[in-house]
Amino acid sequence: MIRLARPDDLPALIDIEREAGGLFRDVDMAAIADDDPGSVAELAVYQRDGRAWVSVDDGDRPVAYLVAEVVDGCAHIEQVSVRPSHARRGLGSALIDALAAWAGSRGLPALTLTTFVAVPWNAPYYERLRFRVVPDAEIGDGLRAIRRAEAARGLDAWPRVAMIRPL
């Protein structure tokens, strides 16, 4: 089941992020695995604004989450993560569909994200979900600022792209 995140869910989202991030060790990206998962205070901004969704288990405990913002007039996936123990069950895709419904109800024309090119559960996965790479010349100011911030954090040590999925 997918629902909006509640304040008491937020500590679990940090744990989900740490667990999901650990998978990057398997593709020689330990720096990403060790990246700071953020704080409850940072997640609370999304939660209070109704831009944080969770997929929960039968005990109503979060096992996956998505947080989003509006960038360049589109719904932008800031983060989507799934506990590895719950991977390959369509939870990430369902969260993205929930965001698409949210965006559509607000008249937003597309979903966007930034991601790693060669990581199997990144760009190749999103391409299967109907995202396409945005050519650099077509990246809006907001996405360009996100990409600059990512580069400043060292994320461009591995190839990254911006992607879009029209609604």
Salt bridges, closest charged atoms under 4 A:
ASP8 OD1 - ARG6 NE 3.36
ASP9 OD2 - ARG3 NH1 2.65
ASP15 OD1 - ARG18 NH1 3.88
GLU19 OE2 - ARG83 NH1 2.50
ASP34 OD1 - ARG25 NH2 2.39
ASP35 OD2 - ARG153 NH2 2.67
ASP49 OD2 - ARG51 NH2 2.79
ASP57 OD2 - ARG61 NH2 3.11
ASP60 OD1 - ARG3 NE 3.02
ASP60 OD2 - ARG6 NH2 2.85
ASP97 OD1 - ARG165 NH2 3.29
GLU150 OE1 - ARG147 NH1 3.04
GLU150 OE2 - ARG160 NH2 3.01
ASP156 OD1 - ARG147 NH1 2.97
